[in-house]
Amino acid sequence: MNNVNGKYIWVIGASSGIGLELAKELARKGAILALSARREEKLKKLLEDLSGDKHIMVPLDISDAGAVKNAQKTILKSFPQIDSVICMAAIYSADKEKNTSPDFIQKTLLVNIGGAFNVVESLKPQFKKQGHGQIALCASVAGYRGLPNGQPYSATKAALINYGESLKVELESDNIDVKIICPGFVKTDLTAENDFRMPMIMDADSAAKEIVKGISSNKFQIDFPKRFTTILKVLRAVPYILFFPIARKMR
Ligand SMILES: NC(=O)c1ccc[n+]([C@@H]2O[C@H](COP(=O)([O-])OP(=O)(O)OC[C@H]3O[C@@H](n4cnc5c(N)ncnc54)[C@H](OP(=O)(O)O)[C@@H]3O)[C@@H](O)[C@H]2O)c1
């Protein structure tokens, strides 16, 4: 996809943060959007604010495979096709206690990685029927390496990178383009409770612009800000003998 103008794009996780700014940027550039997340009132407000009058909202919980399938059916009643799905939905907690609770761990797995599987499995047959499609999964630089105090969130992001890599090659012969999005720190509700320094943190609207540029390119990985992600890519490549001493320092 080299231009989003006139494209039918499904943004999941559009009710706040990067997904919300992404929807605004895509609409400004002429895309026709289906907006999903759980909070209907937020989606309604976004729909009112967007430029263009063909957008629709389809609330869903991404961890529910049936709900994802039904949402896709609803979208295809209004849209002739879905050119791209951008999956931004995720949960995270900065609360150490919450992060060790079995309920929260389970929920994080179901939403962050289970949700991506639900979306991909639902859309694959449709994309094959159309003869084209794009899947963009939002991972994170947090998935590059296992750093102290990152769980369970970072494990789901590592899984998303792995999942995206598998899909990229599996689906390319069906003309389905797969991308992973790996942001550094972005100022949103998700990071608001973090009590540590977040180097090179950026605004959600700048992140949205990077994503729009990335989905219109032929790159597999959309990562930003470059100065930060380049350092982490180097860390990703170092052998364990060097990596663990660095990780100990980060702790
Ligand atoms: N902010 C950062 O620094 C950062 C860095 C790297 C990666 N990311 C990734 O960027 C993406 C967007 O995060 P953000 O920072 O913009 O956080 P955010 O403002 O909390 O947005 C998360 C979005 O996910 C949706 N969501 C959560 N659970 C859902 C569910 N069960 N079903 C459907 N939608 C659900 C939320 O909507 P509802 O609550 O209305 O459902 C919301 O729209 C996430 O994948 C996150 O991991 C963020």
The ligand as an SDF file (V2000), in Angstrom:
LIG
                    3D

 48 52  0  0  0  0  0  0  0  0999 V2000
    2.7240    4.4090   24.8690 N   0  0  0  0  0  0  0  0  0  0  0  0
    3.8940    3.8090   24.6690 C   0  0  0  0  0  0  0  0  0  0  0  0
    4.9540    4.2590   25.1460 O   0  0  0  0  0  0  0  0  0  0  0  0
    3.9730    2.5650   23.8300 C   0  0  0  0  0  0  0  0  0  0  0  0
    5.2550    2.0550   23.5130 C   0  0  0  0  0  0  0  0  0  0  0  0
    5.3380    0.9160   22.7520 C   0  0  0  0  0  0  0  0  0  0  0  0
    4.2030    0.2950   22.2750 C   0  0  0  0  0  0  0  0  0  0  0  0
    2.9720    0.8120   22.5850 N   0  0  0  0  0  0  0  0  0  0  0  0
    1.8010    0.1330   22.0610 C   0  0  0  0  0  0  0  0  0  0  0  0
    0.9910    1.0470   21.3600 O   0  0  0  0  0  0  0  0  0  0  0  0
   -0.3660    0.5690   21.3890 C   0  0  0  0  0  0  0  0  0  0  0  0
   -1.2830    1.7100   21.8220 C   0  0  0  0  0  0  0  0  0  0  0  0
   -0.9540    2.0520   23.1680 O   0  0  0  0  0  0  0  0  0  0  0  0
   -1.1950    3.4870   23.7810 P   0  0  0  0  0  0  0  0  0  0  0  0
    0.0760    3.9160   24.4040 O   0  0  0  0  0  0  0  0  0  0  0  0
   -1.8570    4.3440   22.7980 O   0  0  0  0  0  0  0  0  0  0  0  0
   -2.1690    3.1040   25.0010 O   0  0  0  0  0  0  0  0  0  0  0  0
   -3.6960    3.4100   25.3200 P   0  0  0  0  0  0  0  0  0  0  0  0
   -3.9790    4.8640   25.1950 O   0  0  0  0  0  0  0  0  0  0  0  0
   -3.9640    2.7560   26.6190 O   0  0  0  0  0  0  0  0  0  0  0  0
   -4.4860    2.6620   24.1570 O   0  0  0  0  0  0  0  0  0  0  0  0
   -4.7590    1.3030   24.1910 C   0  0  0  0  0  0  0  0  0  0  0  0
   -5.9330    1.0380   23.2610 C   0  0  0  0  0  0  0  0  0  0  0  0
   -6.2110   -0.3650   23.3050 O   0  0  0  0  0  0  0  0  0  0  0  0
   -7.6060   -0.5360   23.4720 C   0  0  0  0  0  0  0  0  0  0  0  0
   -7.8940   -1.8000   24.1400 N   0  0  0  0  0  0  0  0  0  0  0  0
   -7.4040   -2.2390   25.3290 C   0  0  0  0  0  0  0  0  0  0  0  0
   -7.9530   -3.4240   25.6330 N   0  0  0  0  0  0  0  0  0  0  0  0
   -8.7830   -3.7480   24.6030 C   0  0  0  0  0  0  0  0  0  0  0  0
   -9.6360   -4.8420   24.3330 C   0  0  0  0  0  0  0  0  0  0  0  0
   -9.7640   -5.8770   25.1930 N   0  0  0  0  0  0  0  0  0  0  0  0
  -10.3430   -4.8470   23.1870 N   0  0  0  0  0  0  0  0  0  0  0  0
  -10.2520   -3.8060   22.3120 C   0  0  0  0  0  0  0  0  0  0  0  0
   -9.4720   -2.7380   22.5210 N   0  0  0  0  0  0  0  0  0  0  0  0
   -8.7430   -2.7080   23.6540 C   0  0  0  0  0  0  0  0  0  0  0  0
   -8.0150    0.6590   24.3360 C   0  0  0  0  0  0  0  0  0  0  0  0
   -9.4090    0.9220   24.1960 O   0  0  0  0  0  0  0  0  0  0  0  0
  -10.5740    0.5000   25.2150 P   0  0  0  0  0  0  0  0  0  0  0  0
  -10.0190    0.6490   26.5930 O   0  0  0  0  0  0  0  0  0  0  0  0
  -11.6650    1.4730   24.8910 O   0  0  0  0  0  0  0  0  0  0  0  0
  -10.9130   -0.8970   24.8520 O   0  0  0  0  0  0  0  0  0  0  0  0
   -7.1970    1.7610   23.6830 C   0  0  0  0  0  0  0  0  0  0  0  0
   -7.8730    2.2500   22.5520 O   0  0  0  0  0  0  0  0  0  0  0  0
   -0.3680   -0.6260   22.3340 C   0  0  0  0  0  0  0  0  0  0  0  0
   -0.2850   -1.8100   21.5750 O   0  0  0  0  0  0  0  0  0  0  0  0
    0.9010   -0.4380   23.1390 C   0  0  0  0  0  0  0  0  0  0  0  0
    1.3920   -1.6470   23.6490 O   0  0  0  0  0  0  0  0  0  0  0  0
    2.8380    1.9320   23.3500 C   0  0  0  0  0  0  0  0  0  0  0  0
  1  2  1  0
  2  3  2  0
  2  4  1  0
  4  5  1  0
  4 48  2  0
  5  6  2  0
  6  7  1  0
  7  8  2  0
  8  9  1  0
  8 48  1  0
  9 10  1  0
  9 46  1  0
 10 11  1  0
 11 12  1  0
 11 44  1  0
 12 13  1  0
 13 14  1  0
 14 15  2  0
 14 16  1  0
 14 17  1  0
 17 18  1  0
 18 19  2  0
 18 20  1  0
 18 21  1  0
 21 22  1  0
 22 23  1  0
 23 24  1  0
 23 42  1  0
 24 25  1  0
 25 26  1  0
 25 36  1  0
 26 27  1  0
 26 35  1  0
 27 28  2  0
 28 29  1  0
 29 30  1  0
 29 35  2  0
 30 31  1  0
 30 32  2  0
 32 33  1  0
 33 34  2  0
 34 35  1  0
 36 37  1  0
 36 42  1  0
 37 38  1  0
 38 39  2  0
 38 40  1  0
 38 41  1  0
 42 43  1  0
 44 45  1  0
 44 46  1  0
 46 47  1  0
M  CHG  2   8   1  16  -1
M  END
$$$$
